[in-house]
Every structure is written in C-alpha cells, then in structure tokens.
Amino acid sequence: ENSADGSGAKYEFMEEDTMLENDLVANEDQEEKKYNPQVGNRIEFDDLVCLQVSNTKFRTTWQTLMREPGSELAKMCDPEAVLLRPAIFKNGAYFIDRDPERFGLILEYLRDGELRRSISEDLLFGLLSEADYFRLPKLKEEVNFRLQEKFAVIKLNVGGTLFETTQSTLRKEPNSVLAKALDPDISNNPVFIKDGTFFLDRNPDTFRVILDYLRQGQLNPNIICNEDLIWNLGKEAEYLKLSNLKEELEKLTSFRIAVRGVEFKESKCTLIAEPSSLLARIANVFCESSDINSDGSKPIQIDTDPDWFANLWRRRLLKIVKRSDVTLPPGSRFKDLTEFARKLELLDDYEELGF
C-alpha cells in the first residue's frame, strides 16, 4: 500500500530503475560476449562457425574444430580453456591471421580424418608450421609420414642399370610416366615392379641425364654439342611425357627465327660447328644476347621478305669469304643471295657467299 507521504510510489520508481539498470548491464554483457570470445561461451554448440583466415572466409561446425581436443581451434569452443593467443571476433567471424590455403587443408583434415594425397612438398612443409601453431599433434604426425613417403628411396632398373632416387624427384613432373608409376591406381603404365624395384626398358645413359634434370631442375648446357644425346632426350621426353623437359630442351638447344609469321629452326650444335657460316652471321647480327645463350623457345623476329629469306636459309651453311677469295660467275645464284644478305646488313661490301 502507498503511504500518505508517497513513500510507496518512491519505492516503485527505485525498483523500476534497478530493473532498467540490470537490463542495460545484461545487454552490455551480451555485446561483450558477442564481440569478445574471451568472455563467456566462445562458440555456441548449435551454431555454424564462421572463420576469416587472412582475407578468406571459411564456414564449419564446432564438432569439426574440436576433432583434436587439445588444439587451439578446439579451445575456441571451450569457455574454460585458456587460449595461447586472444581470439578476435569481428564482422561476424573469428579472425585468424594465417595462410588460407594451408588452413583449408587443415579443415579438410579435421573433417575427413586424413590429408588428401595430392599435396606438394612445399605445402607439406608449410603444414608442419601450422600444426605447431594450432597444436595439432596428429596432423603433424600425418604430415611427417607424408614427407617420409616423398623422400623415401626408390630403386629403378633402367635397361639393366640400377638407379636410386626419391619419390619427390620422380614426382617433379606430376603428369609424367615416372610420377604416375608411384600411383597404384594407374593402369597401363610401362613401368613394372619386381622385387621392390621399378623396371623401365629404356636407354640408361639418356635416363641418367633425365634423372639429373629432375633433381636439379635444369639441363647441363654442355649437351648442346651432343646431337645424339639431344635426339635421344627428345624421344625420351615424349615417351615419358616430360613436358617441362621437352620445353627446356627446346630452349637450350634450338635456334629459331620468325619472318613475318614464317618460322625457321636450326640446332645450336650446328651453329657452334659452323662459326664462319651465313647461319652464324645471322645469329650474331639478330640475337640481342649471345646466340648460344639465346632462348630457343622464343623465335627472333626479322621483318623482311619471307620467300627471299627462305632462299637464304636453304643456303645458311654457305661460308662468308672475302671478295678476293672467290670469283662469282655473272648471274650466279650466290650473287643474288649475296645482294639480299647485304640488304639485311649480314655482309660487308668486301664479303661474299661461297663454299
């Protein structure tokens, strides 16, 4: 009942103020819980979890994150756990400052319980760092096992000669016959296994060069003087489906010219063997770098008549000699070619083409 002096009404107003104040505190607590996962529950168990890793967003469930209970990801779902690094909640997502490509693989692992097979060596080493960062010991164990697999020693019998290398070396070109020989699901592979040794019925001398290329990532420049080896490497690159080797071989051993869309090609081996030829002069005049070091996969562009240049190219092994050393009969086809070569500034006035 209200008293005569209004003390009862005053009590009601105080009670309403207290309730309003309590509501405001509760709302503030809710806001704090929403934006600061360190306070109260980190992640509601019935919620879909949104994670922003660097600039990439991922969605998953708390069950996935808790697959390894002692991990930093699992602790984000445990209100009583102490995080090594404060969790940041912003724009509706938990922010994690890590590599998104690696984190995507971690989520796959937590969902499926295993890593996918086709992970590069570089990514595996990166996952080791992530496993330490997120305290994922089972993932670290799996990654170490995969790396041991990649670096395991493989024995190959190539044409009767034994070679030893690692899986990671043979997988350098993923679509090659050598890489697919390590995949048990691939059929119709020309590589056979006997007593734990891979057998390949090919030339061992050529294979030795191929193996060195896979190990080092480049060919020895000295092979440009060995025409037989170049030919064999080209054939083996096709047979073993080593597309990068084929490209590297072309780059290292070929000399190419394009005249208004028409291409002309010669081996650098011939170029080296004929230093006083018209071919060598063409290379010296039009190559910006040394003709031997030029990129054989990129043709040198010459803007001239392609038909005339084709005539010149057919005679590219003619010698360049001084005018006094040769007599040219009137109307000689060499005379016409000589004049055309002069127009291209390939010859000086006292030089001619001859044998």
C-alpha positions in Angstrom: 0.0 0.0 0.0 1.1 3.6 -0.7 1.7 5.7 2.4 0.4 9.1 2.9 3.7 10.7 2.2 4.2 8.8 -1.1 7.0 6.6 0.1 5.4 3.5 -1.6 5.5 5.3 -5.0 9.1 6.2 -4.5 9.9 2.5 -3.8 8.2 1.5 -7.1 10.3 4.0 -9.0 13.5 2.7 -7.4 12.6 -0.8 -8.3 12.0 0.1 -11.9 15.3 2.0 -12.1 17.1 -1.1 -10.7 15.5 -3.4 -13.3 16.4 -1.0 -16.1 20.0 -0.8 -14.9 20.1 -4.6 -14.7 18.8 -4.9 -18.3 21.5 -2.4 -19.5 24.3 -4.4 -17.8 22.9 -7.7 -19.3 22.9 -6.1 -22.8 26.4 -4.9 -22.3 27.4 -8.4 -21.2 25.8 -9.8 -24.3 27.6 -7.3 -26.6 30.9 -8.2 -24.9 30.2 -11.9 -25.4 29.3 -11.3 -29.0 32.5 -9.4 -29.9 35.0 -10.8 -27.4 35.1 -14.7 -27.3 37.3 -14.5 -24.2 34.2 -13.7 -22.2 31.5 -16.3 -21.6 31.0 -19.1 -24.2 33.4 -18.9 -27.2 31.2 -20.6 -29.7 27.6 -21.8 -29.2 27.4 -25.6 -29.9 24.4 -25.3 -32.2 26.0 -22.5 -34.3 27.7 -22.6 -37.6 31.1 -21.2 -37.1 32.5 -18.5 -39.4 36.3 -18.1 -39.6 38.1 -15.4 -41.5 41.7 -16.6 -42.3 43.6 -13.6 -43.7 41.2 -12.4 -46.4 39.3 -15.8 -46.9 36.2 -16.9 -45.0 35.5 -20.5 -44.0 32.4 -22.0 -42.5 32.4 -25.1 -40.4 30.9 -26.6 -37.2 32.2 -26.7 -33.6 32.4 -30.5 -33.9 35.0 -30.2 -36.7 37.0 -27.7 -34.7 37.0 -30.0 -31.6 38.2 -33.0 -33.6 41.6 -32.7 -31.8 40.6 -31.6 -28.2 43.8 -30.1 -27.1 44.3 -27.8 -30.1 43.9 -24.1 -30.2 40.9 -24.5 -32.6 39.2 -26.8 -30.1 39.9 -24.3 -27.2 37.9 -21.6 -29.2 34.8 -23.8 -28.4 35.7 -24.3 -24.7 34.8 -21.4 -22.4 37.1 -22.8 -19.6 40.1 -23.3 -21.8 43.0 -20.7 -21.9 44.0 -19.6 -25.4 47.6 -19.0 -26.1 46.6 -16.1 -28.4 43.5 -14.0 -27.8 40.6 -14.8 -30.2 39.4 -11.8 -32.3 35.7 -11.6 -33.3 34.9 -9.1 -36.0 32.2 -8.6 -38.6 30.5 -11.9 -37.7 33.7 -14.0 -38.0 36.5 -15.2 -35.8 39.7 -13.8 -37.4 42.8 -15.9 -37.7 46.0 -14.4 -39.1 47.3 -17.4 -41.0 47.7 -18.7 -44.6 44.2 -19.5 -46.0 45.5 -22.2 -48.4 47.1 -24.2 -45.6 44.1 -23.6 -43.3 41.8 -25.0 -46.0 43.8 -28.2 -45.9 43.6 -28.3 -42.1 39.8 -28.0 -42.2 39.7 -30.9 -44.7 41.9 -33.0 -42.4 39.7 -32.3 -39.4 36.5 -33.1 -41.3 37.8 -36.3 -43.1 40.4 -37.5 -40.6 43.1 -37.7 -43.3 45.0 -35.5 -45.7 44.4 -35.5 -49.4 47.0 -37.3 -51.5 48.0 -34.6 -53.9 49.7 -32.1 -51.7 53.0 -30.6 -52.8 56.2 -30.8 -50.9 56.2 -27.0 -50.2 52.6 -27.2 -48.8 53.5 -30.2 -46.5 56.4 -28.2 -45.0 54.0 -25.3 -44.5 51.5 -27.6 -42.8 54.2 -28.6 -40.3 54.4 -25.0 -39.2 50.6 -24.8 -39.0 50.4 -28.0 -37.0 52.7 -26.5 -34.4 50.9 -23.1 -34.4 47.4 -24.7 -33.8 48.8 -27.5 -31.5 47.6 -30.3 -33.8 49.9 -33.3 -33.0 48.0 -35.9 -35.1 48.2 -33.6 -38.1 51.9 -33.1 -37.6 52.4 -36.9 -37.4 50.5 -37.4 -40.6 52.5 -34.6 -42.4 55.8 -36.1 -41.2 54.7 -39.5 -42.6 53.8 -38.0 -46.0 57.2 -36.2 -46.1 59.0 -39.5 -45.3 57.0 -41.1 -48.1 58.0 -38.4 -50.6 61.7 -38.7 -49.6 61.7 -42.5 -49.5 64.4 -44.1 -51.6 63.2 -45.6 -54.9 65.2 -48.2 -56.9 64.9 -48.3 -60.7 66.3 -50.8 -63.1 66.6 -48.9 -66.4 67.8 -51.1 -69.3 69.9 -53.2 -66.8 71.4 -50.3 -64.9 70.3 -49.6 -61.3 69.5 -46.1 -60.2 68.4 -44.8 -56.7 66.4 -41.7 -56.2 63.5 -40.4 -54.1 59.8 -40.2 -54.7 59.9 -36.4 -54.6 62.3 -36.4 -57.5 60.2 -38.7 -59.7 57.1 -36.6 -58.9 58.7 -33.4 -60.2 56.6 -33.6 -63.3 53.2 -34.8 -61.9 51.7 -35.9 -65.2 54.8 -37.9 -66.4 55.0 -41.6 -66.7 57.6 -41.6 -63.8 55.3 -39.8 -61.4 52.3 -42.0 -62.2 54.4 -45.1 -61.7 54.2 -44.3 -58.0 50.3 -44.3 -58.1 48.9 -47.8 -57.5 45.6 -46.7 -59.1 47.2 -46.0 -62.6 47.0 -48.9 -65.0 48.7 -49.4 -68.4 51.9 -47.9 -67.1 55.1 -49.0 -68.9 57.0 -49.1 -65.6 56.9 -52.6 -63.9 57.8 -53.5 -60.3 59.7 -56.6 -59.5 61.2 -57.5 -56.0 60.6 -53.9 -54.9 62.4 -52.4 -57.9 60.9 -50.4 -60.7 61.9 -51.6 -64.1 61.9 -49.4 -67.2 63.1 -50.7 -70.6 64.8 -47.6 -71.8 68.3 -46.3 -72.5 70.2 -45.9 -69.2 72.6 -43.3 -70.5 69.8 -41.0 -71.5 67.9 -41.7 -68.3 70.9 -40.6 -66.2 70.7 -37.2 -67.8 66.9 -37.1 -67.3 67.3 -38.0 -63.6 69.9 -35.3 -63.1 67.4 -32.8 -64.8 64.6 -33.8 -62.4 67.0 -33.4 -59.4 68.4 -30.0 -60.4 65.6 -28.5 -62.4 67.8 -27.7 -65.4 69.8 -29.4 -68.1 73.6 -29.2 -68.3 74.4 -26.5 -71.0 77.2 -28.7 -72.4 74.7 -31.1 -74.0 74.2 -28.7 -76.9 77.3 -30.1 -78.5 76.0 -33.7 -78.4 73.5 -34.2 -81.2 72.9 -37.9 -80.4 72.0 -37.1 -76.8 69.8 -34.2 -77.8 67.9 -36.5 -80.2 67.6 -39.2 -77.5 66.4 -36.8 -74.9 63.7 -35.5 -77.2 62.4 -39.0 -77.8 62.5 -39.9 -74.1 60.7 -36.6 -73.1 57.9 -37.6 -75.5 57.8 -41.3 -74.3 57.9 -40.4 -70.5 55.5 -37.4 -71.0 58.1 -35.0 -69.5 56.6 -31.8 -71.0 58.8 -29.4 -68.9 61.9 -31.3 -70.1 60.8 -31.0 -73.7 60.4 -27.3 -73.3 63.8 -26.9 -71.5 65.4 -28.9 -74.3 63.9 -26.7 -76.9 65.0 -23.6 -75.1 68.6 -24.8 -74.6 69.4 -26.5 -77.9 67.3 -24.7 -80.6 67.9 -21.5 -82.6 64.7 -20.1 -84.2 63.8 -17.2 -86.4 60.4 -15.9 -87.4 60.0 -13.8 -90.6 56.5 -12.3 -90.8 54.9 -15.4 -89.2 57.1 -17.9 -91.1 59.4 -19.8 -88.7 62.9 -21.2 -89.4 64.7 -23.5 -87.0 68.3 -24.9 -86.6 70.1 -26.6 -83.7 72.7 -24.7 -81.7 75.0 -27.6 -82.3 75.2 -26.8 -86.0 75.6 -23.2 -85.1 78.7 -24.0 -83.0 80.1 -26.3 -85.6 79.9 -23.7 -88.4 81.3 -20.5 -87.0 82.2 -18.9 -90.4 78.8 -19.7 -92.0 76.0 -17.5 -93.0 73.9 -19.2 -90.2 76.4 -18.0 -87.6 76.4 -14.4 -89.0 72.5 -14.4 -88.9 72.7 -15.4 -85.2 75.4 -12.8 -84.4 73.5 -9.9 -86.1 70.0 -10.6 -84.9 70.5 -12.0 -81.4 70.4 -9.5 -78.6 72.3 -11.9 -76.3 74.9 -14.4 -77.2 73.5 -16.8 -79.8 74.4 -19.8 -77.7 72.6 -18.4 -74.7 69.5 -17.3 -76.5 66.2 -18.8 -75.6 65.4 -21.3 -78.3 61.7 -21.4 -77.4 61.3 -17.7 -78.5 62.0 -17.0 -82.2 64.0 -14.0 -83.2 61.8 -11.6 -85.2 63.1 -10.4 -88.6 61.0 -8.1 -90.8 61.8 -8.9 -94.4 60.5 -10.9 -97.4 59.9 -14.4 -96.2 60.4 -16.0 -99.6 63.8 -14.4 -100.1 64.8 -15.3 -96.6 63.7 -18.9 -97.2 66.2 -19.0 -100.1 68.8 -17.5 -97.9 68.0 -20.1 -95.1 68.4 -23.0 -97.5 71.9 -21.8 -98.1 72.6 -21.0 -94.4 75.7 -23.2 -94.3 77.5 -21.3 -97.1 80.7 -19.7 -96.0 81.3 -16.0 -95.7 84.5 -15.2 -97.6 86.4 -12.1 -98.8 85.6 -10.9 -102.4 89.2 -11.6 -103.4 89.0 -15.2 -102.4 86.1 -16.1 -104.7 85.1 -15.4 -108.4 81.4 -15.2 -108.9 80.2 -16.0 -112.5 77.7 -13.5 -113.9 74.2 -14.4 -113.0 75.3 -16.8 -110.2 72.5 -17.6 -107.7 75.1 -16.9 -104.9 75.4 -13.4 -106.3 71.7 -12.7 -105.8 71.8 -14.2 -102.3 74.8 -12.1 -101.6 73.0 -8.9 -102.5 70.0 -9.9 -100.4 72.3 -10.7 -97.5 73.8 -7.2 -97.8 70.4 -5.6 -97.7 69.9 -7.3 -94.4 73.3 -6.0 -93.3 74.6 -9.5 -92.9 77.6 -8.9 -95.2 80.1 -6.1 -95.7 80.9 -4.8 -99.2 84.1 -6.9 -99.4 82.3 -10.1 -98.3 80.6 -12.7 -100.5 78.9 -16.1 -100.0 80.7 -19.2 -101.2 81.9 -22.6 -100.3 
